[in-house]
Amino acid sequence: ELHRHRIDYTRFFRALADAARGDQRELRASYTVVDPGEPGPWFERWLAVAPDPDAMDEVNPVYIARNALLDEALDAASAGDLAPVLRMLEAVSSPFTRRPGFERFESAGAPGLRRHVTFCGT
């Protein structure tokens, strides 16, 4: 279902924790990207047995090294500017705690952003 709707996995699992707390806005908004709709029947069943949302937050990161941002940071570093690499490192060094000023690292990226493909072992 996540693949079919092209939903960002990292953000979705954080949104599930928020839904377990009673805030379903981000989770429902994630279904508007490709095929507007609602979560399937699984969602109400899941809510009935949802685990502790704080425990979910402990294993589902807010910040990951997203390819497009990593490419951008590496391009800057190649030009002699290490600040973007250091900023990304700061974000992913504490990936489970949402912090002000790191919102850019929460997003999958803007539409049209250059997509980088990585392979196992890179």
C-alpha positions as CSV (number, residue, x, y, z in Angstrom):
1,E,0.0,0.0,0.0
2,L,2.8,2.4,0.8
3,H,4.5,1.7,-2.5
4,R,1.3,2.0,-4.5
5,H,0.6,5.4,-3.0
6,R,4.2,6.4,-3.2
7,I,4.2,7.2,0.5
8,D,7.5,8.1,2.2
9,Y,8.2,5.2,4.5
10,T,10.2,7.1,7.1
11,R,7.5,9.8,7.5
12,F,4.7,7.3,7.4
13,F,5.9,5.4,10.4
14,R,6.3,8.6,12.4
15,A,2.8,9.6,11.3
16,L,1.5,6.2,12.5
17,A,2.8,7.0,16.0
18,D,1.0,10.4,15.8
19,A,-2.2,8.6,14.7
20,A,-1.9,6.4,17.7
21,R,-1.8,9.6,19.8
22,G,-5.0,10.8,18.1
23,D,-3.5,13.0,15.4
24,Q,-4.2,11.5,12.0
25,R,-3.6,14.6,9.8
26,E,-0.2,13.7,8.5
27,L,-1.0,10.1,7.9
28,R,-4.2,10.9,6.0
29,A,-2.4,13.7,4.0
30,S,0.2,11.1,2.8
31,Y,-2.6,9.5,0.8
32,T,-3.0,12.5,-1.5
33,V,0.2,12.3,-3.4
34,V,-0.6,9.9,-6.3
35,D,-4.0,8.3,-5.6
36,P,-6.1,10.4,-3.3
37,G,-7.9,8.3,-0.8
38,E,-7.9,7.1,2.7
39,P,-5.9,4.4,4.4
40,G,-7.5,1.0,3.8
41,P,-9.5,-1.1,6.3
42,W,-6.3,-2.2,8.0
43,F,-6.0,1.2,9.6
44,E,-8.9,1.0,12.0
45,R,-7.9,-2.5,12.9
46,W,-4.3,-1.3,13.5
47,L,-5.5,1.6,15.7
48,A,-7.4,-0.9,17.9
49,V,-4.1,-2.7,18.7
50,A,-1.6,0.1,18.2
51,P,1.6,-0.1,20.2
52,D,2.8,2.6,22.5
53,P,3.5,5.6,20.2
54,D,6.5,6.7,22.3
55,A,8.0,3.2,21.7
56,M,7.4,3.6,18.0
57,D,9.2,6.9,18.0
58,E,12.2,5.2,19.6
59,V,12.7,3.0,16.6
60,N,11.4,5.1,13.7
61,P,13.7,8.0,12.9
62,V,12.6,11.6,12.0
63,Y,15.9,12.3,10.2
64,I,17.7,10.1,7.7
65,A,20.4,10.9,5.2
66,R,18.1,11.4,2.2
67,N,19.9,10.9,-1.2
68,A,19.0,14.3,-2.7
69,L,20.2,16.2,0.4
70,L,23.3,14.0,0.6
71,D,24.1,14.7,-3.1
72,E,23.7,18.4,-2.4
73,A,26.0,18.2,0.6
74,L,28.6,16.2,-1.3
75,D,28.5,18.7,-4.2
76,A,29.1,21.5,-1.7
77,A,32.0,19.6,0.0
78,S,33.6,19.0,-3.4
79,A,33.5,22.8,-3.9
80,G,35.2,23.3,-0.4
81,D,32.1,23.9,1.7
82,L,31.7,21.3,4.5
83,A,28.9,23.1,6.3
84,P,26.0,21.1,4.6
85,V,27.8,17.8,5.3
86,L,28.3,18.8,9.0
87,R,24.7,19.9,9.3
88,M,23.4,16.6,7.9
89,L,25.7,14.7,10.2
90,E,24.3,16.8,13.1
91,A,20.7,15.9,12.1
92,V,21.3,12.1,11.7
93,S,23.5,11.9,14.8
94,S,20.3,12.1,16.9
95,P,17.7,10.8,14.4
96,F,14.8,10.0,16.7
97,T,14.3,13.4,18.4
98,R,12.6,16.1,16.4
99,R,14.5,19.4,16.8
100,P,13.8,22.9,15.6
101,G,15.9,24.0,12.6
102,F,16.2,20.5,11.1
103,E,12.8,20.4,9.3
104,R,14.6,20.2,5.9
105,F,15.9,16.7,6.9
106,E,12.3,15.4,7.6
107,S,11.1,15.7,4.1
108,A,11.5,13.4,1.2
109,G,12.4,16.4,-0.9
110,A,10.8,18.8,-3.2
111,P,9.2,17.5,-6.5
112,G,11.7,17.7,-9.3
113,L,14.7,17.5,-7.0
114,R,17.4,15.4,-8.6
115,R,17.0,11.8,-7.6
116,H,20.1,9.9,-6.7
117,V,20.2,6.1,-7.0
118,T,22.4,4.2,-4.6
119,F,23.3,0.5,-4.6
120,C,24.1,-1.9,-1.9
121,G,27.6,-1.2,-0.6
122,T,27.9,2.4,-1.6
